[in-house]
Amino acid sequence: MSRAREARIAPRSDRSLTSAETPFHFAVAPVLPTKTKVRTDCLVMVCGEDEFSVKLSAKRVYTEWCAQAGGFDHEIVDASAANSGEAIKAVARVVEALQTLPFFGGAKVVWMQNVNFLGDERTSSAQAVTEALAGLADVLRGMKWEDVRLLVSAGKVDKRKIFFKTLEKLGRVELHAALSMEDRDWVMKSESLIRLRLKECGRSMSDAAISELIEAVGPNVRQLMNEIEKLTVYRGDGGRIESSDVEAVVSRQRQAKAFALSEAVGERDLPRALRLLEEELWSMKTDSKKSEIGLLYGLISKVRLLLLVKEFTRLGHLSEGLEYGGVAPAMARIPPETFPADLPFNPLKMHPFQIYKALGQAAAFGSDELARALGLLLDCNRQLVLSSLDEVLVLQRALVGILGEKTLVKRPSSASKARGGFQKK
């Protein structure tokens, strides 16, 4: 290695070090600028707020690297630090691991695991930690990367900091953002993660069961993976996981319960809708993020979807007996100009399972009833905002007006029909 490419680390040993100091003071020889990028299979950072996905992806990378490199000299450095002193020591151990050659020769894999001082935490703002990470960045820039690989796994990171920019420039960065209700694609992303996990487990799940699992759990990757483990144990015979299995063992999370009121309206179940409304209103006393207006907007979205599906059925684009697997192809055949221009009203932006459920539920309503229901919800909105009427009474009257005026024989929803064909174990 030429002098211009060499990065020398000279620890000061003339006195003991405190946690407020970096354990080594980098004397770094100038590194010539280069346009050559490190091979992305030698330096990888896996980070993000989705802790489960980060750990899963990082473990996969580490396992693959160790299998390719062979040998037994690979090192895992736990970089989870409670204070700046522990963070500095973790960085020092990573530098030592990178500069220590394998005992039997060959390639070496170093995993800087569970780093929690790369974001905006108090520890990461310490000057000594910033200097230590800058020194590690200099070491990475000066390495040849011929017989060593470095994997960094972390939570939330600050993309403005030198260390992140260095890894992004030299290697490959995988960002795993946490799923959120605000993300319009969270359902699609959840489905992809579920299918990937099922493939790793060597199991299969029907499309309807996957959709019901997502609906029950919500945007929570860790909980989705936990429920898959429960389902695989429950179906110990190795058979395909079906909707009945999901109904039998999967726990409904808080996000899923938020949709329960709208689903009760879709199923035209007035007693259940009134009970769920009371539960939601009671929960507002301890959850400041919930509001009466939020509940109302959820009902409006549900009725609007039912009306859209009803109209598509009348036009012949959809049929009441359509199976789940036929929903997406049927929607794809509808002329684009048929859909509303506003994205929130466009069914193509929804998951097929939402349309599949609404298709069965819409059979319990007439088009004129759904149009009238939107009018009642509009009046409800005005009363909640402009009047001094009791919010509970206003919402209850809206539900009774939508569901209670005409008694219909409830038709089973398509989701219910899908579950009906399977017996609980």
FILOTOR-496161 format. One record per residue (C-alpha): residue number from 1; x, y, z. Coordinates in Angstrom, 1 decimal, padded with zeros to 4 digits. Example, Ala and Ser with C-alpha at 12.3 -4.5 7.8 and 13.67 -1.06 7.14 Angstrom:
BEGIN
- 1:012.3:-004.5:007.8 $
- 2:013.7:-001.1:007.1 $
***
This chain:
BEGIN
- 1:000.0:000.0:000.0 $
- 2:001.5:003.4:-001.0 $
- 3:002.0:006.0:001.6 $
- 4:-000.7:008.2:000.0 $
- 5:-003.2:005.4:000.5 $
- 6:-002.2:004.4:004.0 $
- 7:-004.1:005.4:007.1 $
- 8:-002.0:005.1:010.3 $
- 9:-003.7:005.0:013.7 $
- 10:-001.6:006.0:016.6 $
- 11:-003.2:005.5:020.0 $
- 12:-002.0:007.8:022.7 $
- 13:-000.9:005.7:025.8 $
- 14:000.7:008.3:028.0 $
- 15:-002.3:008.6:030.3 $
- 16:-005.6:006.9:031.0 $
- 17:-008.6:008.0:028.9 $
- 18:-012.0:009.2:030.1 $
- 19:-015.3:008.5:028.5 $
- 20:-015.3:012.0:027.1 $
- 21:-012.2:011.4:024.9 $
- 22:-011.7:009.3:021.9 $
- 23:-009.5:006.3:022.7 $
- 24:-007.3:007.0:019.7 $
- 25:-006.2:010.2:018.0 $
- 26:-006.0:009.5:014.3 $
- 27:-002.9:010.6:012.5 $
- 28:-004.1:010.1:009.0 $
- 29:-001.8:010.5:006.0 $
- 30:-003.5:012.3:003.1 $
- 31:-005.7:010.1:001.1 $
- 32:-005.7:010.9:-002.6 $
- 33:-009.2:011.5:-004.1 $
- 34:-010.4:008.6:-006.2 $
- 35:-013.4:008.0:-008.4 $
- 36:-013.1:004.3:-007.8 $
- 37:-015.9:003.0:-005.6 $
- 38:-015.5:000.1:-003.2 $
- 39:-017.3:-003.1:-004.5 $
- 40:-020.7:-003.1:-002.9 $
- 41:-020.2:-006.6:-001.7 $
- 42:-017.4:-005.5:000.6 $
- 43:-018.9:-002.6:002.5 $
- 44:-022.7:-002.5:003.3 $
- 45:-024.8:-000.5:005.8 $
- 46:-028.3:-001.8:006.6 $
- 47:-030.2:000.8:008.6 $
- 48:-033.7:002.3:009.2 $
- 49:-036.5:002.6:011.7 $
- 50:-037.9:-000.8:010.9 $
- 51:-035.8:-002.7:013.4 $
- 52:-037.0:-006.2:012.4 $
- 53:-036.3:-005.7:008.7 $
- 54:-032.9:-004.3:009.5 $
- 55:-031.9:-007.3:011.6 $
- 56:-033.3:-009.8:009.1 $
- 57:-031.5:-008.2:006.1 $
- 58:-028.2:-007.7:008.0 $
- 59:-028.3:-011.3:009.2 $
- 60:-028.8:-012.5:005.7 $
- 61:-025.9:-010.5:004.4 $
- 62:-023.6:-011.7:007.1 $
- 63:-024.5:-015.3:006.6 $
- 64:-023.9:-015.1:002.9 $
- 65:-020.6:-013.3:003.4 $
- 66:-019.3:-015.9:005.9 $
- 67:-020.3:-018.7:003.6 $
- 68:-018.4:-017.1:000.7 $
- 69:-015.3:-016.2:002.8 $
- 70:-015.1:-019.5:004.8 $
- 71:-012.8:-019.7:007.8 $
- 72:-013.6:-019.0:011.4 $
- 73:-012.0:-015.6:012.1 $
- 74:-015.1:-013.4:011.5 $
- 75:-016.0:-010.9:014.2 $
- 76:-019.3:-009.4:015.4 $
- 77:-018.9:-006.2:017.4 $
- 78:-021.9:-005.2:019.4 $
- 79:-022.0:-001.4:019.0 $
- 80:-025.1:-000.8:021.1 $
- 81:-023.9:002.0:023.4 $
- 82:-025.5:003.5:026.5 $
- 83:-023.1:006.5:026.6 $
- 84:-020.4:008.1:024.6 $
- 85:-017.7:006.1:026.3 $
- 86:-019.2:002.8:025.2 $
- 87:-019.7:004.2:021.7 $
- 88:-016.0:005.2:021.4 $
- 89:-014.9:001.7:022.6 $
- 90:-017.2:000.1:020.0 $
- 91:-015.6:002.1:017.2 $
- 92:-012.2:001.2:018.5 $
- 93:-013.0:-002.5:018.4 $
- 94:-014.3:-002.2:014.8 $
- 95:-011.0:-000.5:013.7 $
- 96:-009.0:-003.3:015.5 $
- 97:-011.1:-006.0:013.9 $
- 98:-010.6:-004.5:010.4 $
- 99:-006.8:-004.2:010.9 $
- 100:-006.4:-007.7:012.4 $
- 101:-005.7:-010.3:009.7 $
- 102:-007.3:-013.7:009.9 $
- 103:-005.1:-016.3:011.7 $
- 104:-005.4:-018.8:008.9 $
- 105:-005.4:-016.3:006.1 $
- 106:-008.2:-015.8:003.6 $
- 107:-011.0:-013.3:003.9 $
- 108:-012.5:-011.8:007.0 $
- 109:-016.0:-010.5:007.7 $
- 110:-016.6:-007.8:010.4 $
- 111:-020.2:-007.0:011.5 $
- 112:-020.7:-003.7:013.4 $
- 113:-024.0:-004.7:014.9 $
- 114:-026.8:-002.7:016.5 $
- 115:-025.2:000.7:016.2 $
- 116:-027.4:003.3:018.0 $
- 117:-025.3:006.4:017.8 $
- 118:-025.6:007.4:014.1 $
- 119:-028.8:009.4:014.4 $
- 120:-029.8:012.3:016.6 $
- 121:-029.4:010.6:019.9 $
- 122:-027.6:012.3:022.8 $
- 123:-024.7:009.9:022.5 $
- 124:-024.2:010.7:018.8 $
- 125:-024.0:014.4:019.5 $
- 126:-020.9:014.0:021.7 $
- 127:-017.9:015.6:020.1 $
- 128:-015.7:012.6:021.0 $
- 129:-018.1:010.2:019.3 $
- 130:-018.2:012.4:016.2 $
- 131:-014.4:012.4:016.0 $
- 132:-014.2:008.7:016.5 $
- 133:-016.7:008.1:013.6 $
- 134:-014.7:010.5:011.4 $
- 135:-011.6:008.6:012.2 $
- 136:-013.3:005.3:011.3 $
- 137:-014.5:006.9:008.0 $
- 138:-010.8:007.8:007.2 $
- 139:-009.8:004.2:007.9 $
- 140:-012.5:002.9:005.5 $
- 141:-011.3:005.3:002.8 $
- 142:-007.8:004.1:003.1 $
- 143:-008.4:000.4:002.9 $
- 144:-007.9:-001.8:-000.1 $
- 145:-010.9:-004.1:000.7 $
- 146:-009.2:-007.2:-000.9 $
- 147:-009.6:-009.6:002.1 $
- 148:-012.0:-007.9:004.5 $
- 149:-015.7:-007.0:004.4 $
- 150:-017.6:-004.7:006.8 $
- 151:-021.3:-004.8:007.5 $
- 152:-022.9:-002.1:009.6 $
- 153:-026.4:-002.5:011.0 $
- 154:-028.1:000.5:012.7 $
- 155:-031.4:002.0:013.5 $
- 156:-032.2:005.6:012.6 $
- 157:-029.3:007.4:011.0 $
- 158:-028.5:011.0:010.2 $
- 159:-027.8:011.2:006.5 $
- 160:-026.0:014.5:007.0 $
- 161:-023.1:013.1:009.0 $
- 162:-019.7:012.2:007.6 $
- 163:-019.8:008.5:008.5 $
- 164:-023.1:007.9:006.6 $
- 165:-021.9:009.9:003.6 $
- 166:-018.7:007.9:003.5 $
- 167:-020.4:004.5:003.6 $
- 168:-022.9:005.7:001.0 $
- 169:-020.1:006.8:-001.3 $
- 170:-017.8:003.8:-000.8 $
- 171:-020.3:001.0:-000.5 $
- 172:-024.0:000.2:-000.5 $
- 173:-026.7:001.5:001.9 $
- 174:-030.0:-000.3:002.5 $
- 175:-032.7:001.9:004.1 $
- 176:-035.6:000.1:005.8 $
- 177:-038.2:002.7:006.7 $
- 178:-040.9:001.6:009.2 $
- 179:-044.3:000.9:007.7 $
- 180:-047.0:003.5:008.5 $
- 181:-050.6:004.1:007.8 $
- 182:-049.6:007.3:006.1 $
- 183:-047.7:005.3:003.5 $
- 184:-050.1:004.5:000.6 $
- 185:-048.0:001.4:-000.3 $
- 186:-047.8:-000.1:003.1 $
- 187:-050.1:-002.9:002.2 $
- 188:-048.1:-003.9:-000.9 $
- 189:-044.9:-003.7:001.1 $
- 190:-046.3:-005.9:003.9 $
- 191:-047.5:-008.4:001.3 $
- 192:-044.0:-008.6:-000.2 $
- 193:-042.4:-009.1:003.2 $
- 194:-044.9:-011.9:004.0 $
- 195:-044.3:-013.7:000.8 $
- 196:-040.5:-013.5:001.3 $
- 197:-040.8:-014.9:004.8 $
- 198:-043.1:-017.7:003.7 $
- 199:-040.5:-018.6:001.0 $
- 200:-037.8:-018.8:003.6 $
- 201:-039.9:-021.0:005.8 $
- 202:-040.9:-023.2:002.9 $
- 203:-044.6:-022.6:003.5 $
- 204:-047.5:-021.2:001.3 $
- 205:-050.5:-019.1:002.1 $
- 206:-053.5:-018.2:000.0 $
- 207:-053.9:-014.7:-001.3 $
- 208:-057.1:-014.2:000.8 $
- 209:-055.2:-015.4:004.0 $
- 210:-052.3:-013.0:003.3 $
- 211:-054.7:-010.1:002.9 $
- 212:-056.6:-011.0:006.1 $
- 213:-053.4:-011.3:008.0 $
- 214:-052.4:-007.8:006.9 $
- 215:-055.8:-006.4:007.8 $
- 216:-055.6:-008.0:011.3 $
- 217:-052.1:-006.9:012.1 $
- 218:-051.6:-003.6:010.3 $
- 219:-048.3:-001.9:009.4 $
- 220:-046.2:-003.7:012.0 $
- 221:-043.4:-005.9:010.4 $
- 222:-042.3:-007.5:013.6 $
- 223:-045.9:-008.5:014.5 $
- 224:-046.5:-009.8:011.0 $
- 225:-043.5:-012.1:011.3 $
- 226:-044.5:-013.3:014.7 $
- 227:-048.0:-014.1:013.4 $
- 228:-046.5:-016.1:010.5 $
- 229:-044.5:-018.2:013.1 $
- 230:-047.7:-018.8:015.0 $
- 231:-049.5:-019.9:011.8 $
- 232:-046.7:-022.2:010.7 $
- 233:-046.8:-023.9:014.1 $
- 234:-050.6:-024.1:014.0 $
- 235:-050.5:-025.7:010.5 $
- 236:-047.9:-028.2:011.6 $
- 237:-048.8:-030.5:008.7 $
- 238:-047.1:-028.3:006.2 $
- 239:-050.3:-027.5:004.3 $
- 240:-051.2:-024.2:002.8 $
- 241:-052.3:-021.6:005.3 $
- 242:-055.9:-020.5:004.7 $
- 243:-058.2:-017.7:005.9 $
- 244:-059.7:-020.0:008.6 $
- 245:-056.2:-020.4:010.1 $
- 246:-055.7:-016.6:010.2 $
- 247:-059.1:-016.2:011.9 $
- 248:-058.3:-018.9:014.4 $
- 249:-054.9:-017.8:015.8 $
- 250:-054.0:-014.3:014.6 $
- 251:-054.3:-011.5:017.2 $
- 252:-056.0:-008.3:015.9 $
- 253:-053.8:-005.3:016.7 $
- 254:-054.8:-001.8:017.5 $
- 255:-054.4:-000.6:013.9 $
- 256:-056.8:-003.3:012.8 $
- 257:-059.3:-002.4:015.4 $
- 258:-059.4:001.1:014.0 $
- 259:-061.1:-000.3:010.9 $
- 260:-063.6:-002.4:012.8 $
- 261:-066.2:000.3:012.9 $
- 262:-066.1:000.8:009.1 $
- 263:-066.3:-002.9:008.6 $
- 264:-069.3:-003.2:010.8 $
- 265:-071.0:-000.5:008.6 $
- 266:-069.9:-002.4:005.5 $
- 267:-071.5:-005.6:006.9 $
- 268:-074.7:-003.6:007.7 $
- 269:-074.5:-004.6:011.4 $
- 270:-076.0:-001.8:013.4 $
- 271:-075.8:-003.3:016.9 $
- 272:-072.1:-004.1:016.4 $
- 273:-071.4:-000.6:014.8 $
- 274:-073.0:001.2:017.8 $
- 275:-071.0:-001.0:020.2 $
- 276:-067.7:-000.3:018.4 $
- 277:-068.5:003.4:018.2 $
- 278:-068.9:003.5:022.0 $
- 279:-065.6:001.7:022.4 $
- 280:-063.8:004.1:020.0 $
- 281:-065.3:007.1:021.8 $
- 282:-064.2:005.7:025.1 $
- 283:-060.6:005.1:023.9 $
- 284:-060.4:008.8:022.9 $
- 285:-060.1:009.7:026.6 $
- 286:-056.6:008.1:026.7 $
- 287:-055.5:008.5:023.1 $
- 288:-055.2:012.1:022.0 $
- 289:-054.5:011.1:018.4 $
- 290:-058.1:009.9:017.9 $
- 291:-061.1:012.2:017.3 $
- 292:-064.7:012.2:016.3 $
- 293:-063.8:013.7:012.9 $
- 294:-061.3:010.9:012.4 $
- 295:-064.0:008.3:012.9 $
- 296:-066.3:010.2:010.6 $
- 297:-063.7:010.3:007.8 $
- 298:-063.2:006.6:008.1 $
- 299:-066.9:006.0:007.6 $
- 300:-066.9:008.3:004.6 $
- 301:-064.1:006.4:003.0 $
- 302:-065.9:003.1:003.5 $
- 303:-069.2:004.3:002.1 $
- 304:-067.5:006.0:-000.9 $
- 305:-065.7:002.7:-001.7 $
- 306:-068.9:000.7:-001.4 $
- 307:-070.6:003.2:-003.8 $
- 308:-067.7:002.9:-006.3 $
- 309:-067.7:-000.9:-006.2 $
- 310:-071.5:-000.8:-006.6 $
- 311:-071.2:001.4:-009.7 $
- 312:-068.5:-000.8:-011.2 $
- 313:-070.7:-003.8:-010.7 $
- 314:-073.6:-002.0:-012.5 $
- 315:-071.3:-001.2:-015.4 $
- 316:-070.2:-004.9:-015.7 $
- 317:-066.6:-004.3:-014.7 $
- 318:-067.0:-006.4:-011.6 $
- 319:-069.4:-009.2:-010.6 $
- 320:-070.7:-010.1:-007.1 $
- 321:-069.4:-013.7:-007.3 $
- 322:-065.9:-012.6:-008.3 $
- 323:-063.2:-014.6:-006.5 $
- 324:-060.3:-012.8:-004.8 $
- 325:-057.7:-013.8:-007.5 $
- 326:-059.9:-012.2:-010.2 $
- 327:-060.2:-008.8:-008.6 $
- 328:-056.9:-007.3:-009.7 $
- 329:-057.2:-008.5:-013.3 $
- 330:-060.7:-007.2:-013.5 $
- 331:-059.7:-003.8:-012.2 $
- 332:-056.8:-003.7:-014.7 $
- 333:-059.2:-004.2:-017.6 $
- 334:-061.3:-001.1:-016.6 $
- 335:-060.5:001.9:-018.9 $
- 336:-058.3:004.4:-017.0 $
- 337:-060.6:007.3:-017.7 $
- 338:-063.3:005.5:-015.7 $
- 339:-061.5:006.1:-012.4 $
- 340:-061.7:009.3:-010.4 $
- 341:-058.8:011.7:-011.1 $
- 342:-058.2:012.3:-007.3 $
- 343:-055.8:009.7:-006.0 $
- 344:-057.7:009.1:-002.7 $
- 345:-060.7:008.1:-004.7 $
- 346:-058.9:005.9:-007.2 $
- 347:-059.5:002.2:-006.5 $
- 348:-056.3:001.3:-008.4 $
- 349:-054.4:002.7:-005.4 $
- 350:-056.1:000.3:-003.1 $
- 351:-055.1:-003.2:-002.3 $
- 352:-057.3:-005.8:-004.2 $
- 353:-058.5:-007.3:-000.9 $
- 354:-060.2:-004.0:000.1 $
- 355:-062.2:-004.1:-003.2 $
- 356:-062.8:-007.8:-002.7 $
- 357:-064.4:-007.3:000.7 $
- 358:-066.3:-004.2:-000.5 $
- 359:-067.7:-006.2:-003.4 $
- 360:-069.4:-008.6:-001.1 $
- 361:-070.5:-005.9:001.4 $
- 362:-072.0:-003.7:-001.4 $
- 363:-074.6:-006.4:-002.1 $
- 364:-076.4:-005.4:001.1 $
- 365:-077.0:-001.9:-000.1 $
- 366:-078.7:-000.2:-002.9 $
- 367:-077.0:002.6:-004.9 $
- 368:-079.6:005.1:-003.7 $
- 369:-079.0:004.0:-000.1 $
- 370:-075.2:004.6:-000.4 $
- 371:-075.7:008.0:-002.0 $
- 372:-078.1:008.9:000.8 $
- 373:-075.5:007.6:003.4 $
- 374:-072.9:010.0:002.0 $
- 375:-075.4:012.8:002.4 $
- 376:-076.0:011.8:006.0 $
- 377:-072.3:011.7:006.7 $
- 378:-071.9:015.2:005.2 $
- 379:-074.6:016.5:007.5 $
- 380:-072.8:014.8:010.4 $
- 381:-069.6:016.5:009.4 $
- 382:-071.3:019.9:009.4 $
- 383:-072.9:019.3:012.8 $
- 384:-069.6:018.1:014.4 $
- 385:-067.8:021.2:013.1 $
- 386:-070.4:024.0:013.3 $
- 387:-072.9:023.0:016.0 $
- 388:-072.8:022.5:019.7 $
- 389:-074.6:019.2:019.6 $
- 390:-073.2:016.2:021.5 $
- 391:-070.7:014.4:019.3 $
- 392:-071.8:011.0:020.5 $
- 393:-075.4:011.7:019.6 $
- 394:-074.5:013.1:016.2 $
- 395:-072.5:010.0:015.2 $
- 396:-075.1:007.6:016.6 $
- 397:-077.9:009.3:014.6 $
- 398:-075.7:009.0:011.4 $
- 399:-075.2:005.3:012.0 $
- 400:-078.8:004.6:012.6 $
- 401:-079.8:006.6:009.6 $
- 402:-077.4:004.6:007.4 $
- 403:-078.0:001.1:008.7 $
- 404:-081.3:001.1:010.5 $
- 405:-084.0:002.5:008.2 $
- 406:-084.4:-000.5:006.0 $
- 407:-083.9:-004.1:007.1 $
- 408:-082.3:-006.3:004.6 $
- 409:-081.4:-009.9:004.7 $
- 410:-077.7:-009.8:005.1 $
- 411:-075.8:-011.5:002.3 $
- 412:-072.5:-013.1:003.2 $
- 413:-069.5:-011.1:002.2 $
- 414:-067.0:-012.6:-000.2 $
- 415:-064.5:-012.7:002.6 $
- 416:-066.9:-014.7:004.7 $
- 417:-067.6:-017.1:001.9 $
- 418:-063.9:-017.7:001.6 $
- 419:-063.7:-018.5:005.3 $
- 420:-066.7:-020.7:005.2 $
- 421:-065.1:-023.4:003.1 $
- 422:-062.6:-024.3:005.8 $
- 423:-063.1:-025.9:009.1 $
- 424:-061.3:-024.8:012.3 $
- 425:-058.8:-027.2:013.6 $
***
